[in-house]
Structures are given as structure tokens and as C-alpha cells.
């Protein structure tokens, strides 16, 4: 059976979502639900797509340069419950 390109992408996306669910506790999803219940829409957390881990973005500039850059830092633990994310790198 030959899959169309759309079906292949949907299958890949489903696999990534399932993989993300395995690697993360439910704290962030619960927080998104609580924020949504307060009337906000399209609430998104800063989650790195491939690993499913949260990240923080820092800003700074290198010495001698004026342009600010963002530096993403992946978290190794959930900031809410402290559960370590599984490392599948």
C-alpha cells in the first residue's frame, strides 16, 4: 500500500506527538488547560518539537557586537513537578 505525501506527514506528526507524550509529565498540559479555562485561546508552551522538552529563551549579545541574539536552553526537568525528562538523544 502506497501512502500519499499528506498521509506520510500525518503519520510522522502522529508519531512525534505520541513520542512527546511519553517524554513529558502532564504538568504543562494541565497548565495550558487552566489558562484556557480562564478565557485565553491558542495557548502554547515553549516546547521543542523533536524532544518534547520545555525550553527557556535568554537574550544577550556577544562582546563587541550590538545585535541581541536569543539563546534557547532545553530544560532537563519539568519546572513544575521536577520530574526529569527522558533522554532519547
DOVODREN-100777 format. One record per residue (C-alpha): residue number from 0; residue in one letter; x, y, z. Coordinates in nm, 3 decimals, padded with zeros to 5 digits, m for minus. Example, Ala and Ser with C-alpha at 12.3 -4.5 7.8 and 13.67 -1.06 7.14 Angstrom:
BEGIN
<r resi="0" resn="A" x="01.230" y="m00.450" z="00.780"/>
<r resi="1" resn="S" x="01.367" y="m00.106" z="00.714"/>
END
This chain:
BEGIN
<r resi="0" resn="X" x="00.000" y="00.000" z="00.000"/>
<r resi="1" resn="X" x="00.143" y="00.334" z="m00.111"/>
<r resi="2" resn="X" x="00.091" y="00.635" z="00.117"/>
<r resi="3" resn="X" x="00.039" y="00.981" z="m00.023"/>
<r resi="4" resn="X" x="00.274" y="01.256" z="00.093"/>
<r resi="5" resn="X" x="m00.003" y="01.401" z="00.312"/>
<r resi="6" resn="X" x="m00.061" y="01.061" z="00.476"/>
<r resi="7" resn="X" x="00.314" y="01.023" z="00.536"/>
<r resi="8" resn="X" x="00.331" y="01.365" z="00.703"/>
<r resi="9" resn="X" x="00.026" y="01.289" z="00.918"/>
<r resi="10" resn="X" x="00.180" y="00.957" z="01.022"/>
<r resi="11" resn="X" x="00.508" y="01.128" z="01.108"/>
<r resi="12" resn="X" x="00.331" y="01.403" z="01.306"/>
<r resi="13" resn="X" x="00.127" y="01.142" z="01.494"/>
<r resi="14" resn="X" x="00.448" y="00.958" z="01.582"/>
<r resi="15" resn="X" x="00.613" y="01.278" z="01.706"/>
<r resi="16" resn="X" x="00.309" y="01.364" z="01.919"/>
<r resi="17" resn="X" x="00.300" y="01.013" z="02.068"/>
<r resi="18" resn="X" x="00.674" y="01.030" z="02.135"/>
<r resi="19" resn="X" x="00.635" y="01.370" z="02.303"/>
<r resi="20" resn="X" x="00.359" y="01.234" z="02.526"/>
<r resi="21" resn="X" x="00.592" y="00.962" z="02.654"/>
<r resi="22" resn="X" x="00.871" y="01.206" z="02.742"/>
<r resi="23" resn="X" x="00.680" y="01.465" z="02.937"/>
<r resi="24" resn="X" x="00.479" y="01.468" z="03.253"/>
<r resi="25" resn="X" x="00.130" y="01.614" z="03.226"/>
<r resi="26" resn="X" x="00.205" y="01.938" z="03.416"/>
<r resi="27" resn="X" x="00.235" y="02.165" z="03.113"/>
<r resi="28" resn="X" x="m00.081" y="02.029" z="02.952"/>
<r resi="29" resn="X" x="m00.267" y="02.086" z="03.279"/>
<r resi="30" resn="X" x="m00.135" y="02.442" z="03.298"/>
<r resi="31" resn="X" x="m00.243" y="02.509" z="02.938"/>
<r resi="32" resn="X" x="m00.591" y="02.376" z="03.024"/>
<r resi="33" resn="X" x="m00.615" y="02.601" z="03.331"/>
<r resi="34" resn="X" x="m00.513" y="02.907" z="03.128"/>
<r resi="35" resn="X" x="m00.763" y="02.814" z="02.856"/>
<r resi="36" resn="X" x="m01.041" y="02.782" z="03.116"/>
<r resi="37" resn="X" x="m00.969" y="03.143" z="03.219"/>
<r resi="38" resn="X" x="m01.072" y="03.260" z="02.871"/>
<r resi="39" resn="X" x="m00.745" y="03.259" z="02.675"/>
<r resi="40" resn="X" x="m00.724" y="03.099" z="02.331"/>
<r resi="41" resn="X" x="m00.443" y="02.933" z="02.136"/>
<r resi="42" resn="X" x="m00.224" y="02.890" z="02.444"/>
<r resi="43" resn="X" x="00.116" y="02.740" z="02.357"/>
<r resi="44" resn="X" x="00.408" y="02.648" z="02.580"/>
<r resi="45" resn="X" x="00.770" y="02.682" z="02.467"/>
<r resi="46" resn="X" x="00.822" y="02.314" z="02.378"/>
<r resi="47" resn="X" x="01.097" y="02.192" z="02.147"/>
<r resi="48" resn="X" x="00.926" y="01.980" z="01.883"/>
<r resi="49" resn="X" x="01.166" y="01.691" z="01.843"/>
<r resi="50" resn="X" x="01.242" y="01.617" z="02.206"/>
<r resi="51" resn="X" x="00.917" y="01.743" z="02.360"/>
<r resi="52" resn="X" x="01.113" y="01.925" z="02.630"/>
<r resi="53" resn="X" x="01.045" y="02.276" z="02.751"/>
<r resi="54" resn="X" x="01.300" y="02.545" z="02.687"/>
<r resi="55" resn="X" x="01.379" y="02.892" z="02.811"/>
<r resi="56" resn="X" x="01.494" y="03.170" z="02.581"/>
<r resi="57" resn="X" x="01.764" y="03.403" z="02.703"/>
<r resi="58" resn="X" x="01.874" y="03.715" z="02.517"/>
<r resi="59" resn="X" x="02.221" y="03.859" z="02.501"/>
<r resi="60" resn="X" x="02.486" y="03.991" z="02.274"/>
<r resi="61" resn="X" x="02.841" y="03.875" z="02.221"/>
<r resi="62" resn="X" x="03.118" y="04.101" z="02.340"/>
<r resi="63" resn="X" x="03.178" y="04.378" z="02.088"/>
<r resi="64" resn="X" x="02.851" y="04.318" z="01.899"/>
<r resi="65" resn="X" x="02.535" y="04.527" z="01.925"/>
<r resi="66" resn="X" x="02.286" y="04.277" z="01.784"/>
<r resi="67" resn="X" x="02.099" y="04.083" z="02.052"/>
<r resi="68" resn="X" x="02.055" y="03.711" z="02.000"/>
<r resi="69" resn="X" x="01.822" y="03.460" z="02.156"/>
<r resi="70" resn="X" x="01.981" y="03.159" z="02.321"/>
<r resi="71" resn="X" x="01.742" y="02.865" z="02.370"/>
<r resi="72" resn="X" x="01.823" y="02.638" z="02.665"/>
<r resi="73" resn="X" x="01.648" y="02.300" z="02.691"/>
<r resi="74" resn="X" x="01.536" y="02.209" z="03.041"/>
<r resi="75" resn="X" x="01.628" y="01.866" z="03.177"/>
<r resi="76" resn="X" x="01.343" y="01.863" z="03.433"/>
<r resi="77" resn="X" x="00.985" y="01.982" z="03.445"/>
<r resi="78" resn="X" x="00.988" y="02.325" z="03.613"/>
<r resi="79" resn="X" x="00.660" y="02.247" z="03.789"/>
<r resi="80" resn="X" x="00.698" y="01.897" z="03.937"/>
<r resi="81" resn="X" x="01.072" y="01.839" z="03.897"/>
<r resi="82" resn="X" x="01.031" y="01.512" z="03.704"/>
<r resi="83" resn="X" x="01.327" y="01.452" z="03.475"/>
<r resi="84" resn="X" x="01.258" y="01.434" z="03.104"/>
<r resi="85" resn="X" x="01.364" y="01.109" z="02.940"/>
<r resi="86" resn="X" x="01.680" y="01.150" z="02.737"/>
<r resi="87" resn="X" x="01.644" y="00.988" z="02.393"/>
<r resi="88" resn="X" x="01.920" y="01.179" z="02.215"/>
END
